[in-house]
Amino acid sequence: MMMTEEETTSCDVNMTAVQEDSYERIMSRQDQEEKLTITNWYSMCVALQKQEQELRLSEGSSRPPGQAQSFLAQQRQSTQARSRRGMGLSPRLQPR
């Protein structure tokens, strides 16, 4: 039993429509998964930043007054302490 050319063409068109529908469903699903992944990544980053901020705030409140909080502040504090003590520098090296 042979198919006519019209039946073959109709079959090909139906097969192409099914393939296109399947392709569209796959692409839609991949798009949804990508959006969910991005949303979850963003949420995780926000939560981590919030945790770090809370940790910094809690550490800041438990520090004794006068203790430096940042690297730059520590450098300033140590420089000021040295200049106050003189550090036993030779007269040539002491600030004028």
PDB file of N, CA, C and O in Angstrom, chain B, residues numbered from 101:
ATOM      1  N   MET B 101       0.836  -1.155   0.000  1.00  0.00           N
ATOM      2  CA  MET B 101       0.000   0.000   0.000  1.00  0.00           C
ATOM      3  C   MET B 101       0.895   1.237   0.000  1.00  0.00           C
ATOM      4  O   MET B 101       1.560   1.521   0.996  1.00  0.00           O
ATOM      5  N   MET B 102       0.914   1.938  -1.060  1.00  0.00           N
ATOM      6  CA  MET B 102       1.735   3.133  -1.252  1.00  0.00           C
ATOM      7  C   MET B 102       0.929   4.379  -0.886  1.00  0.00           C
ATOM      8  O   MET B 102      -0.280   4.459  -1.107  1.00  0.00           O
ATOM      9  N   MET B 103       1.643   5.336  -0.324  1.00  0.00           N
ATOM     10  CA  MET B 103       1.009   6.613   0.002  1.00  0.00           C
ATOM     11  C   MET B 103       1.086   7.513  -1.214  1.00  0.00           C
ATOM     12  O   MET B 103       2.039   7.471  -1.993  1.00  0.00           O
ATOM     13  N   THR B 104       0.077   8.310  -1.349  1.00  0.00           N
ATOM     14  CA  THR B 104       0.108   9.270  -2.446  1.00  0.00           C
ATOM     15  C   THR B 104       1.033  10.410  -2.048  1.00  0.00           C
ATOM     16  O   THR B 104       1.430  10.558  -0.892  1.00  0.00           O
ATOM     17  N   GLU B 105       1.353  11.195  -3.045  1.00  0.00           N
ATOM     18  CA  GLU B 105       2.247  12.336  -2.793  1.00  0.00           C
ATOM     19  C   GLU B 105       1.600  13.324  -1.829  1.00  0.00           C
ATOM     20  O   GLU B 105       2.281  13.926  -0.998  1.00  0.00           O
ATOM     21  N   GLU B 106       0.305  13.487  -1.941  1.00  0.00           N
ATOM     22  CA  GLU B 106      -0.422  14.400  -1.061  1.00  0.00           C
ATOM     23  C   GLU B 106      -0.391  13.890   0.382  1.00  0.00           C
ATOM     24  O   GLU B 106      -0.223  14.688   1.305  1.00  0.00           O
ATOM     25  N   GLU B 107      -0.546  12.609   0.592  1.00  0.00           N
ATOM     26  CA  GLU B 107      -0.508  12.020   1.926  1.00  0.00           C
ATOM     27  C   GLU B 107       0.895  12.130   2.527  1.00  0.00           C
ATOM     28  O   GLU B 107       1.049  12.388   3.720  1.00  0.00           O
ATOM     29  N   THR B 108       1.907  11.933   1.693  1.00  0.00           N
ATOM     30  CA  THR B 108       3.288  12.047   2.143  1.00  0.00           C
ATOM     31  C   THR B 108       3.581  13.475   2.573  1.00  0.00           C
ATOM     32  O   THR B 108       4.196  13.696   3.616  1.00  0.00           O
ATOM     33  N   THR B 109       3.146  14.442   1.780  1.00  0.00           N
ATOM     34  CA  THR B 109       3.350  15.857   2.098  1.00  0.00           C
ATOM     35  C   THR B 109       2.618  16.210   3.391  1.00  0.00           C
ATOM     36  O   THR B 109       3.160  16.920   4.238  1.00  0.00           O
ATOM     37  N   SER B 110       1.395  15.718   3.544  1.00  0.00           N
ATOM     38  CA  SER B 110       0.614  15.975   4.756  1.00  0.00           C
ATOM     39  C   SER B 110       1.312  15.383   5.976  1.00  0.00           C
ATOM     40  O   SER B 110       1.355  15.997   7.042  1.00  0.00           O
ATOM     41  N   CYS B 111       1.856  14.181   5.802  1.00  0.00           N
ATOM     42  CA  CYS B 111       2.579  13.528   6.890  1.00  0.00           C
ATOM     43  C   CYS B 111       3.826  14.325   7.264  1.00  0.00           C
ATOM     44  O   CYS B 111       4.119  14.500   8.447  1.00  0.00           O
ATOM     45  N   ASP B 112       4.558  14.807   6.266  1.00  0.00           N
ATOM     46  CA  ASP B 112       5.760  15.603   6.506  1.00  0.00           C
ATOM     47  C   ASP B 112       5.418  16.902   7.240  1.00  0.00           C
ATOM     48  O   ASP B 112       6.137  17.321   8.146  1.00  0.00           O
ATOM     49  N   VAL B 113       4.314  17.533   6.838  1.00  0.00           N
ATOM     50  CA  VAL B 113       3.897  18.785   7.473  1.00  0.00           C
ATOM     51  C   VAL B 113       3.533  18.527   8.928  1.00  0.00           C
ATOM     52  O   VAL B 113       3.907  19.300   9.809  1.00  0.00           O
ATOM     53  N   ASN B 114       2.804  17.443   9.184  1.00  0.00           N
ATOM     54  CA  ASN B 114       2.432  17.108  10.565  1.00  0.00           C
ATOM     55  C   ASN B 114       3.666  16.811  11.406  1.00  0.00           C
ATOM     56  O   ASN B 114       3.756  17.234  12.558  1.00  0.00           O
ATOM     57  N   MET B 115       4.616  16.082  10.826  1.00  0.00           N
ATOM     58  CA  MET B 115       5.840  15.747  11.543  1.00  0.00           C
ATOM     59  C   MET B 115       6.630  17.006  11.855  1.00  0.00           C
ATOM     60  O   MET B 115       7.171  17.138  12.953  1.00  0.00           O
ATOM     61  N   THR B 116       6.705  17.929  10.914  1.00  0.00           N
ATOM     62  CA  THR B 116       7.415  19.184  11.122  1.00  0.00           C
ATOM     63  C   THR B 116       6.728  20.000  12.218  1.00  0.00           C
ATOM     64  O   THR B 116       7.401  20.606  13.051  1.00  0.00           O
ATOM     65  N   ALA B 117       5.397  20.019  12.223  1.00  0.00           N
ATOM     66  CA  ALA B 117       4.656  20.757  13.248  1.00  0.00           C
ATOM     67  C   ALA B 117       4.922  20.158  14.627  1.00  0.00           C
ATOM     68  O   ALA B 117       5.079  20.894  15.601  1.00  0.00           O
ATOM     69  N   VAL B 118       4.974  18.855  14.714  1.00  0.00           N
ATOM     70  CA  VAL B 118       5.246  18.190  15.989  1.00  0.00           C
ATOM     71  C   VAL B 118       6.661  18.514  16.452  1.00  0.00           C
ATOM     72  O   VAL B 118       6.885  18.786  17.632  1.00  0.00           O
ATOM     73  N   GLN B 119       7.605  18.487  15.536  1.00  0.00           N
ATOM     74  CA  GLN B 119       8.995  18.800  15.883  1.00  0.00           C
ATOM     75  C   GLN B 119       9.126  20.246  16.349  1.00  0.00           C
ATOM     76  O   GLN B 119       9.828  20.524  17.321  1.00  0.00           O
ATOM     77  N   GLU B 120       8.456  21.165  15.663  1.00  0.00           N
ATOM     78  CA  GLU B 120       8.511  22.572  16.051  1.00  0.00           C
ATOM     79  C   GLU B 120       7.891  22.774  17.431  1.00  0.00           C
ATOM     80  O   GLU B 120       8.424  23.514  18.258  1.00  0.00           O
ATOM     81  N   ASP B 121       6.763  22.109  17.671  1.00  0.00           N
ATOM     82  CA  ASP B 121       6.107  22.215  18.974  1.00  0.00           C
ATOM     83  C   ASP B 121       7.022  21.670  20.073  1.00  0.00           C
ATOM     84  O   ASP B 121       7.155  22.269  21.140  1.00  0.00           O
ATOM     85  N   SER B 122       7.640  20.545  19.798  1.00  0.00           N
ATOM     86  CA  SER B 122       8.563  19.944  20.762  1.00  0.00           C
ATOM     87  C   SER B 122       9.749  20.872  21.017  1.00  0.00           C
ATOM     88  O   SER B 122      10.163  21.061  22.160  1.00  0.00           O
ATOM     89  N   TYR B 123      10.288  21.445  19.952  1.00  0.00           N
ATOM     90  CA  TYR B 123      11.421  22.367  20.070  1.00  0.00           C
ATOM     91  C   TYR B 123      11.028  23.579  20.914  1.00  0.00           C
ATOM     92  O   TYR B 123      11.790  24.015  21.777  1.00  0.00           O
ATOM     93  N   GLU B 124       9.827  24.125  20.659  1.00  0.00           N
ATOM     94  CA  GLU B 124       9.373  25.297  21.409  1.00  0.00           C
ATOM     95  C   GLU B 124       9.199  24.968  22.898  1.00  0.00           C
ATOM     96  O   GLU B 124       9.538  25.778  23.760  1.00  0.00           O
ATOM     97  N   ARG B 125       8.666  23.767  23.195  1.00  0.00           N
ATOM     98  CA  ARG B 125       8.518  23.366  24.589  1.00  0.00           C
ATOM     99  C   ARG B 125       9.879  23.220  25.262  1.00  0.00           C
ATOM    100  O   ARG B 125      10.055  23.626  26.411  1.00  0.00           O
ATOM    101  N   ILE B 126      10.830  22.648  24.554  1.00  0.00           N
ATOM    102  CA  ILE B 126      12.180  22.480  25.107  1.00  0.00           C
ATOM    103  C   ILE B 126      12.812  23.839  25.377  1.00  0.00           C
ATOM    104  O   ILE B 126      13.391  24.056  26.441  1.00  0.00           O
ATOM    105  N   MET B 127      12.705  24.746  24.423  1.00  0.00           N
ATOM    106  CA  MET B 127      13.293  26.076  24.589  1.00  0.00           C
ATOM    107  C   MET B 127      12.610  26.843  25.725  1.00  0.00           C
ATOM    108  O   MET B 127      13.270  27.550  26.487  1.00  0.00           O
ATOM    109  N   SER B 128      11.299  26.701  25.832  1.00  0.00           N
ATOM    110  CA  SER B 128      10.566  27.368  26.902  1.00  0.00           C
ATOM    111  C   SER B 128      11.019  26.833  28.267  1.00  0.00           C
ATOM    112  O   SER B 128      11.213  27.596  29.213  1.00  0.00           O
ATOM    113  N   ARG B 129      11.178  25.539  28.347  1.00  0.00           N
ATOM    114  CA  ARG B 129      11.616  24.927  29.605  1.00  0.00           C
ATOM    115  C   ARG B 129      13.034  25.372  29.957  1.00  0.00           C
ATOM    116  O   ARG B 129      13.319  25.684  31.114  1.00  0.00           O
ATOM    117  N   GLN B 130      13.922  25.402  28.964  1.00  0.00           N
ATOM    118  CA  GLN B 130      15.293  25.862  29.226  1.00  0.00           C
ATOM    119  C   GLN B 130      15.299  27.313  29.684  1.00  0.00           C
ATOM    120  O   GLN B 130      16.069  27.690  30.567  1.00  0.00           O
ATOM    121  N   ASP B 131      14.437  28.125  29.078  1.00  0.00           N
ATOM    122  CA  ASP B 131      14.344  29.529  29.463  1.00  0.00           C
ATOM    123  C   ASP B 131      13.872  29.660  30.912  1.00  0.00           C
ATOM    124  O   ASP B 131      14.408  30.466  31.672  1.00  0.00           O
ATOM    125  N   GLN B 132      12.872  28.868  31.291  1.00  0.00           N
ATOM    126  CA  GLN B 132      12.374  28.884  32.663  1.00  0.00           C
ATOM    127  C   GLN B 132      13.460  28.447  33.644  1.00  0.00           C
ATOM    128  O   GLN B 132      13.641  29.060  34.696  1.00  0.00           O
ATOM    129  N   GLU B 133      14.177  27.390  33.293  1.00  0.00           N
ATOM    130  CA  GLU B 133      15.252  26.906  34.166  1.00  0.00           C
ATOM    131  C   GLU B 133      16.339  27.957  34.331  1.00  0.00           C
ATOM    132  O   GLU B 133      16.865  28.148  35.427  1.00  0.00           O
ATOM    133  N   GLU B 134      16.674  28.637  33.242  1.00  0.00           N
ATOM    134  CA  GLU B 134      17.704  29.683  33.302  1.00  0.00           C
ATOM    135  C   GLU B 134      17.252  30.827  34.208  1.00  0.00           C
ATOM    136  O   GLU B 134      18.031  31.336  35.013  1.00  0.00           O
ATOM    137  N   LYS B 135      15.997  31.222  34.071  1.00  0.00           N
ATOM    138  CA  LYS B 135      15.475  32.299  34.920  1.00  0.00           C
ATOM    139  C   LYS B 135      15.480  31.892  36.393  1.00  0.00           C
ATOM    140  O   LYS B 135      15.826  32.695  37.260  1.00  0.00           O
ATOM    141  N   LEU B 136      15.096  30.648  36.675  1.00  0.00           N
ATOM    142  CA  LEU B 136      15.110  30.172  38.058  1.00  0.00           C
ATOM    143  C   LEU B 136      16.532  30.124  38.612  1.00  0.00           C
ATOM    144  O   LEU B 136      16.766  30.483  39.766  1.00  0.00           O
ATOM    145  N   THR B 137      17.469  29.685  37.794  1.00  0.00           N
ATOM    146  CA  THR B 137      18.870  29.622  38.223  1.00  0.00           C
ATOM    147  C   THR B 137      19.388  31.020  38.555  1.00  0.00           C
ATOM    148  O   THR B 137      20.041  31.222  39.579  1.00  0.00           O
ATOM    149  N   ILE B 138      19.095  31.970  37.692  1.00  0.00           N
ATOM    150  CA  ILE B 138      19.551  33.347  37.914  1.00  0.00           C
ATOM    151  C   ILE B 138      18.901  33.926  39.172  1.00  0.00           C
ATOM    152  O   ILE B 138      19.565  34.583  39.973  1.00  0.00           O
ATOM    153  N   THR B 139      17.599  33.677  39.339  1.00  0.00           N
ATOM    154  CA  THR B 139      16.887  34.173  40.513  1.00  0.00           C
ATOM    155  C   THR B 139      17.474  33.576  41.794  1.00  0.00           C
ATOM    156  O   THR B 139      17.689  34.288  42.776  1.00  0.00           O
ATOM    157  N   ASN B 140      17.728  32.274  41.778  1.00  0.00           N
ATOM    158  CA  ASN B 140      18.302  31.626  42.961  1.00  0.00           C
ATOM    159  C   ASN B 140      19.702  32.139  43.250  1.00  0.00           C
ATOM    160  O   ASN B 140      20.054  32.358  44.409  1.00  0.00           O
ATOM    161  N   TRP B 141      20.498  32.332  42.218  1.00  0.00           N
ATOM    162  CA  TRP B 141      21.857  32.849  42.396  1.00  0.00           C
ATOM    163  C   TRP B 141      21.804  34.241  43.031  1.00  0.00           C
ATOM    164  O   TRP B 141      22.548  34.537  43.967  1.00  0.00           O
ATOM    165  N   TYR B 142      20.925  35.078  42.515  1.00  0.00           N
ATOM    166  CA  TYR B 142      20.771  36.432  43.054  1.00  0.00           C
ATOM    167  C   TYR B 142      20.353  36.370  44.525  1.00  0.00           C
ATOM    168  O   TYR B 142      20.910  37.083  45.360  1.00  0.00           O
ATOM    169  N   SER B 143      19.372  35.519  44.842  1.00  0.00           N
ATOM    170  CA  SER B 143      18.898  35.398  46.219  1.00  0.00           C
ATOM    171  C   SER B 143      20.012  34.935  47.145  1.00  0.00           C
ATOM    172  O   SER B 143      20.147  35.441  48.258  1.00  0.00           O
ATOM    173  N   MET B 144      20.814  33.972  46.689  1.00  0.00           N
ATOM    174  CA  MET B 144      21.930  33.492  47.504  1.00  0.00           C
ATOM    175  C   MET B 144      22.941  34.607  47.752  1.00  0.00           C
ATOM    176  O   MET B 144      23.444  34.750  48.867  1.00  0.00           O
ATOM    177  N   CYS B 145      23.241  35.393  46.726  1.00  0.00           N
ATOM    178  CA  CYS B 145      24.203  36.497  46.874  1.00  0.00           C
ATOM    179  C   CYS B 145      23.684  37.538  47.861  1.00  0.00           C
ATOM    180  O   CYS B 145      24.435  38.025  48.706  1.00  0.00           O
ATOM    181  N   VAL B 146      22.413  37.875  47.754  1.00  0.00           N
ATOM    182  CA  VAL B 146      21.821  38.858  48.664  1.00  0.00           C
ATOM    183  C   VAL B 146      21.878  38.334  50.097  1.00  0.00           C
ATOM    184  O   VAL B 146      22.226  39.077  51.015  1.00  0.00           O
ATOM    185  N   ALA B 147      21.538  37.058  50.296  1.00  0.00           N
ATOM    186  CA  ALA B 147      21.568  36.476  51.633  1.00  0.00           C
ATOM    187  C   ALA B 147      22.992  36.479  52.196  1.00  0.00           C
ATOM    188  O   ALA B 147      23.191  36.776  53.374  1.00  0.00           O
ATOM    189  N   LEU B 148      23.974  36.153  51.364  1.00  0.00           N
ATOM    190  CA  LEU B 148      25.372  36.145  51.807  1.00  0.00           C
ATOM    191  C   LEU B 148      25.838  37.549  52.180  1.00  0.00           C
ATOM    192  O   LEU B 148      26.515  37.733  53.191  1.00  0.00           O
ATOM    193  N   GLN B 149      25.476  38.538  51.365  1.00  0.00           N
ATOM    194  CA  GLN B 149      25.852  39.915  51.681  1.00  0.00           C
ATOM    195  C   GLN B 149      25.219  40.359  52.994  1.00  0.00           C
ATOM    196  O   GLN B 149      25.852  41.044  53.797  1.00  0.00           O
ATOM    197  N   LYS B 150      23.967  39.967  53.205  1.00  0.00           N
ATOM    198  CA  LYS B 150      23.278  40.329  54.432  1.00  0.00           C
ATOM    199  C   LYS B 150      23.975  39.695  55.639  1.00  0.00           C
ATOM    200  O   LYS B 150      24.155  40.337  56.673  1.00  0.00           O
ATOM    201  N   GLN B 151      24.366  38.419  55.488  1.00  0.00           N
ATOM    202  CA  GLN B 151      25.079  37.731  56.567  1.00  0.00           C
ATOM    203  C   GLN B 151      26.396  38.429  56.885  1.00  0.00           C
ATOM    204  O   GLN B 151      26.720  38.661  58.050  1.00  0.00           O
ATOM    205  N   GLU B 152      27.156  38.762  55.838  1.00  0.00           N
ATOM    206  CA  GLU B 152      28.442  39.429  56.044  1.00  0.00           C
ATOM    207  C   GLU B 152      28.252  40.783  56.709  1.00  0.00           C
ATOM    208  O   GLU B 152      29.019  41.161  57.594  1.00  0.00           O
ATOM    209  N   GLN B 153      27.232  41.506  56.282  1.00  0.00           N
ATOM    210  CA  GLN B 153      26.976  42.818  56.871  1.00  0.00           C
ATOM    211  C   GLN B 153      26.623  42.682  58.354  1.00  0.00           C
ATOM    212  O   GLN B 153      27.112  43.444  59.188  1.00  0.00           O
ATOM    213  N   GLU B 154      25.772  41.710  58.673  1.00  0.00           N
ATOM    214  CA  GLU B 154      25.407  41.496  60.074  1.00  0.00           C
ATOM    215  C   GLU B 154      26.623  41.082  60.891  1.00  0.00           C
ATOM    216  O   GLU B 154      26.766  41.502  62.039  1.00  0.00           O
ATOM    217  N   LEU B 155      27.498  40.268  60.318  1.00  0.00           N
ATOM    218  CA  LEU B 155      28.711  39.845  61.008  1.00  0.00           C
ATOM    219  C   LEU B 155      29.616  41.037  61.279  1.00  0.00           C
ATOM    220  O   LEU B 155      30.151  41.185  62.377  1.00  0.00           O
ATOM    221  N   ARG B 156      29.784  41.895  60.259  1.00  0.00           N
ATOM    222  CA  ARG B 156      30.620  43.088  60.442  1.00  0.00           C
ATOM    223  C   ARG B 156      30.050  43.997  61.518  1.00  0.00           C
ATOM    224  O   ARG B 156      30.783  44.539  62.345  1.00  0.00           O
ATOM    225  N   LEU B 157      28.728  44.158  61.498  1.00  0.00           N
ATOM    226  CA  LEU B 157      28.099  45.020  62.504  1.00  0.00           C
ATOM    227  C   LEU B 157      28.267  44.442  63.903  1.00  0.00           C
ATOM    228  O   LEU B 157      28.523  45.179  64.855  1.00  0.00           O
ATOM    229  N   SER B 158      28.123  43.128  64.029  1.00  0.00           N
ATOM    230  CA  SER B 158      28.274  42.523  65.354  1.00  0.00           C
ATOM    231  C   SER B 158      29.726  42.579  65.815  1.00  0.00           C
ATOM    232  O   SER B 158      29.987  42.769  67.003  1.00  0.00           O
ATOM    233  N   GLU B 159      30.672  42.416  64.898  1.00  0.00           N
ATOM    234  CA  GLU B 159      32.093  42.534  65.259  1.00  0.00           C
ATOM    235  C   GLU B 159      32.427  43.966  65.640  1.00  0.00           C
ATOM    236  O   GLU B 159      33.206  44.208  66.563  1.00  0.00           O
ATOM    237  N   GLY B 160      31.837  44.908  64.927  1.00  0.00           N
ATOM    238  CA  GLY B 160      32.101  46.317  65.207  1.00  0.00           C
ATOM    239  C   GLY B 160      31.617  46.726  66.576  1.00  0.00           C
ATOM    240  O   GLY B 160      32.255  47.547  67.235  1.00  0.00           O
ATOM    241  N   SER B 161      30.505  46.173  67.020  1.00  0.00           N
ATOM    242  CA  SER B 161      29.978  46.555  68.329  1.00  0.00           C
ATOM    243  C   SER B 161      30.755  45.897  69.461  1.00  0.00           C
ATOM    244  O   SER B 161      30.730  46.388  70.589  1.00  0.00           O
ATOM    245  N   SER B 162      31.452  44.783  69.177  1.00  0.00           N
ATOM    246  CA  SER B 162      32.202  44.105  70.236  1.00  0.00           C
ATOM    247  C   SER B 162      33.658  44.568  70.309  1.00  0.00           C
ATOM    248  O   SER B 162      34.398  44.138  71.194  1.00  0.00           O
ATOM    249  N   ARG B 163      34.072  45.430  69.399  1.00  0.00           N
ATOM    250  CA  ARG B 163      35.451  45.928  69.425  1.00  0.00           C
ATOM    251  C   ARG B 163      35.616  46.968  70.520  1.00  0.00           C
ATOM    252  O   ARG B 163      34.713  47.767  70.768  1.00  0.00           O
ATOM    253  N   PRO B 164      36.753  46.954  71.164  1.00  0.00           N
ATOM    254  CA  PRO B 164      37.004  48.018  72.137  1.00  0.00           C
ATOM    255  C   PRO B 164      37.188  49.357  71.414  1.00  0.00           C
ATOM    256  O   PRO B 164      37.649  49.383  70.273  1.00  0.00           O
ATOM    257  N   PRO B 165      36.836  50.448  72.057  1.00  0.00           N
ATOM    258  CA  PRO B 165      36.993  51.744  71.392  1.00  0.00           C
ATOM    259  C   PRO B 165      38.455  52.005  71.049  1.00  0.00           C
ATOM    260  O   PRO B 165      39.355  51.655  71.812  1.00  0.00           O
ATOM    261  N   GLY B 166      38.676  52.608  69.918  1.00  0.00           N
ATOM    262  CA  GLY B 166      40.031  52.936  69.499  1.00  0.00           C
ATOM    263  C   GLY B 166      40.668  51.868  68.640  1.00  0.00           C
ATOM    264  O   GLY B 166      41.719  52.111  68.048  1.00  0.00           O
ATOM    265  N   GLN B 167      40.069  50.696  68.551  1.00  0.00           N
ATOM    266  CA  GLN B 167      40.637  49.650  67.690  1.00  0.00           C
ATOM    267  C   GLN B 167      40.248  49.943  66.245  1.00  0.00           C
ATOM    268  O   GLN B 167      39.094  50.252  65.949  1.00  0.00           O
ATOM    269  N   ALA B 168      41.220  49.841  65.359  1.00  0.00           N
ATOM    270  CA  ALA B 168      40.984  50.150  63.948  1.00  0.00           C
ATOM    271  C   ALA B 168      40.038  49.139  63.328  1.00  0.00           C
ATOM    272  O   ALA B 168      40.058  47.963  63.689  1.00  0.00           O
ATOM    273  N   GLN B 169      39.211  49.590  62.396  1.00  0.00           N
ATOM    274  CA  GLN B 169      38.253  48.704  61.753  1.00  0.00           C
ATOM    275  C   GLN B 169      38.710  48.299  60.352  1.00  0.00           C
ATOM    276  O   GLN B 169      38.424  47.182  59.920  1.00  0.00           O
ATOM    277  N   SER B 170      39.392  49.153  59.653  1.00  0.00           N
ATOM    278  CA  SER B 170      39.820  48.816  58.302  1.00  0.00           C
ATOM    279  C   SER B 170      41.351  48.814  58.237  1.00  0.00           C
ATOM    280  O   SER B 170      42.030  49.284  59.149  1.00  0.00           O
ATOM    281  N   PHE B 171      41.863  48.279  57.151  1.00  0.00           N
ATOM    282  CA  PHE B 171      43.311  48.241  56.958  1.00  0.00           C
ATOM    283  C   PHE B 171      43.884  49.651  56.986  1.00  0.00           C
ATOM    284  O   PHE B 171      44.891  49.909  57.645  1.00  0.00           O
ATOM    285  N   LEU B 172      43.235  50.560  56.263  1.00  0.00           N
ATOM    286  CA  LEU B 172      43.720  51.937  56.205  1.00  0.00           C
ATOM    287  C   LEU B 172      43.693  52.582  57.593  1.00  0.00           C
ATOM    288  O   LEU B 172      44.627  53.289  57.971  1.00  0.00           O
ATOM    289  N   ALA B 173      42.628  52.337  58.343  1.00  0.00           N
ATOM    290  CA  ALA B 173      42.543  52.895  59.694  1.00  0.00           C
ATOM    291  C   ALA B 173      43.633  52.318  60.584  1.00  0.00           C
ATOM    292  O   ALA B 173      44.198  53.032  61.412  1.00  0.00           O
ATOM    293  N   GLN B 174      43.937  51.023  60.424  1.00  0.00           N
ATOM    294  CA  GLN B 174      45.022  50.407  61.204  1.00  0.00           C
ATOM    295  C   GLN B 174      46.361  51.055  60.870  1.00  0.00           C
ATOM    296  O   GLN B 174      47.174  51.307  61.760  1.00  0.00           O
ATOM    297  N   GLN B 175      46.589  51.324  59.584  1.00  0.00           N
ATOM    298  CA  GLN B 175      47.839  51.957  59.174  1.00  0.00           C
ATOM    299  C   GLN B 175      47.951  53.360  59.770  1.00  0.00           C
ATOM    300  O   GLN B 175      49.011  53.757  60.253  1.00  0.00           O
ATOM    301  N   ARG B 176      46.865  54.091  59.731  1.00  0.00           N
ATOM    302  CA  ARG B 176      46.883  55.438  60.310  1.00  0.00           C
ATOM    303  C   ARG B 176      47.163  55.385  61.803  1.00  0.00           C
ATOM    304  O   ARG B 176      47.938  56.178  62.336  1.00  0.00           O
ATOM    305  N   GLN B 177      46.515  54.432  62.468  1.00  0.00           N
ATOM    306  CA  GLN B 177      46.678  54.314  63.908  1.00  0.00           C
ATOM    307  C   GLN B 177      48.126  53.958  64.268  1.00  0.00           C
ATOM    308  O   GLN B 177      48.691  54.533  65.199  1.00  0.00           O
ATOM    309  N   SER B 178      48.723  53.021  63.540  1.00  0.00           N
ATOM    310  CA  SER B 178      50.101  52.638  63.857  1.00  0.00           C
ATOM    311  C   SER B 178      51.075  53.773  63.522  1.00  0.00           C
ATOM    312  O   SER B 178      52.063  53.966  64.230  1.00  0.00           O
ATOM    313  N   THR B 179      50.809  54.510  62.468  1.00  0.00           N
ATOM    314  CA  THR B 179      51.669  55.643  62.110  1.00  0.00           C
ATOM    315  C   THR B 179      51.589  56.724  63.180  1.00  0.00           C
ATOM    316  O   THR B 179      52.605  57.298  63.572  1.00  0.00           O
ATOM    317  N   GLN B 180      50.384  56.994  63.647  1.00  0.00           N
ATOM    318  CA  GLN B 180      50.218  58.007  64.696  1.00  0.00           C
ATOM    319  C   GLN B 180      50.902  57.561  65.987  1.00  0.00           C
ATOM    320  O   GLN B 180      51.513  58.376  66.678  1.00  0.00           O
ATOM    321  N   ALA B 181      50.804  56.297  66.308  1.00  0.00           N
ATOM    322  CA  ALA B 181      51.432  55.789  67.528  1.00  0.00           C
ATOM    323  C   ALA B 181      52.949  55.920  67.436  1.00  0.00           C
ATOM    324  O   ALA B 181      53.599  56.304  68.409  1.00  0.00           O
ATOM    325  N   ARG B 182      53.512  55.605  66.285  1.00  0.00           N
ATOM    326  CA  ARG B 182      54.967  55.729  66.117  1.00  0.00           C
ATOM    327  C   ARG B 182      55.406  57.174  66.226  1.00  0.00           C
ATOM    328  O   ARG B 182      56.423  57.473  66.852  1.00  0.00           O
ATOM    329  N   SER B 183      54.645  58.072  65.619  1.00  0.00           N
ATOM    330  CA  SER B 183      55.060  59.476  65.657  1.00  0.00           C
ATOM    331  C   SER B 183      54.963  60.030  67.082  1.00  0.00           C
ATOM    332  O   SER B 183      55.746  60.902  67.459  1.00  0.00           O
ATOM    333  N   ARG B 184      54.022  59.537  67.864  1.00  0.00           N
ATOM    334  CA  ARG B 184      53.901  59.987  69.250  1.00  0.00           C
ATOM    335  C   ARG B 184      55.057  59.474  70.104  1.00  0.00           C
ATOM    336  O   ARG B 184      55.552  60.192  70.973  1.00  0.00           O
ATOM    337  N   ARG B 185      55.483  58.256  69.867  1.00  0.00           N
ATOM    338  CA  ARG B 185      56.540  57.657  70.688  1.00  0.00           C
ATOM    339  C   ARG B 185      57.931  58.045  70.201  1.00  0.00           C
ATOM    340  O   ARG B 185      58.881  58.026  70.984  1.00  0.00           O
ATOM    341  N   GLY B 186      58.066  58.385  68.961  1.00  0.00           N
ATOM    342  CA  GLY B 186      59.379  58.718  68.430  1.00  0.00           C
ATOM    343  C   GLY B 186      60.133  57.482  67.985  1.00  0.00           C
ATOM    344  O   GLY B 186      61.060  57.595  67.183  1.00  0.00           O
ATOM    345  N   MET B 187      59.779  56.327  68.466  1.00  0.00           N
ATOM    346  CA  MET B 187      60.340  55.038  68.058  1.00  0.00           C
ATOM    347  C   MET B 187      61.862  54.984  68.114  1.00  0.00           C
ATOM    348  O   MET B 187      62.454  54.098  67.498  1.00  0.00           O
ATOM    349  N   GLY B 188      62.502  55.875  68.813  1.00  0.00           N
ATOM    350  CA  GLY B 188      63.952  55.826  68.959  1.00  0.00           C
ATOM    351  C   GLY B 188      64.686  56.005  67.642  1.00  0.00           C
ATOM    352  O   GLY B 188      65.742  55.406  67.438  1.00  0.00           O
ATOM    353  N   LEU B 189      64.152  56.808  66.760  1.00  0.00           N
ATOM    354  CA  LEU B 189      64.798  57.030  65.463  1.00  0.00           C
ATOM    355  C   LEU B 189      65.978  57.957  65.635  1.00  0.00           C
ATOM    356  O   LEU B 189      66.003  58.786  66.545  1.00  0.00           O
ATOM    357  N   SER B 190      66.945  57.815  64.768  1.00  0.00           N
ATOM    358  CA  SER B 190      68.078  58.732  64.802  1.00  0.00           C
ATOM    359  C   SER B 190      67.596  60.126  64.449  1.00  0.00           C
ATOM    360  O   SER B 190      66.569  60.268  63.786  1.00  0.00           O
ATOM    361  N   PRO B 191      68.310  61.159  64.876  1.00  0.00           N
ATOM    362  CA  PRO B 191      67.867  62.540  64.632  1.00  0.00           C
ATOM    363  C   PRO B 191      67.667  62.828  63.150  1.00  0.00           C
ATOM    364  O   PRO B 191      66.811  63.640  62.800  1.00  0.00           O
ATOM    365  N   ARG B 192      68.433  62.183  62.267  1.00  0.00           N
ATOM    366  CA  ARG B 192      68.280  62.442  60.843  1.00  0.00           C
ATOM    367  C   ARG B 192      66.916  61.963  60.351  1.00  0.00           C
ATOM    368  O   ARG B 192      66.339  62.578  59.454  1.00  0.00           O
ATOM    369  N   LEU B 193      66.380  60.859  60.931  1.00  0.00           N
ATOM    370  CA  LEU B 193      65.164  60.245  60.433  1.00  0.00           C
ATOM    371  C   LEU B 193      63.907  60.772  61.109  1.00  0.00           C
ATOM    372  O   LEU B 193      62.801  60.503  60.640  1.00  0.00           O
ATOM    373  N   GLN B 194      64.051  61.515  62.196  1.00  0.00           N
ATOM    374  CA  GLN B 194      62.879  62.011  62.878  1.00  0.00           C
ATOM    375  C   GLN B 194      62.274  63.182  62.105  1.00  0.00           C
ATOM    376  O   GLN B 194      62.995  63.990  61.519  1.00  0.00           O
ATOM    377  N   PRO B 195      60.923  63.263  62.111  1.00  0.00           N
ATOM    378  CA  PRO B 195      60.281  64.379  61.390  1.00  0.00           C
ATOM    379  C   PRO B 195      60.639  65.713  62.023  1.00  0.00           C
ATOM    380  O   PRO B 195      60.860  65.799  63.231  1.00  0.00           O
ATOM    381  N   ARG B 196      60.693  66.737  61.212  1.00  0.00           N
ATOM    382  CA  ARG B 196      61.068  68.079  61.700  1.00  0.00           C
ATOM    383  C   ARG B 196      59.872  68.930  61.917  1.00  0.00           C
ATOM    384  O   ARG B 196      60.001  70.085  62.325  1.00  0.00           O
TER     385      ARG B 196
END
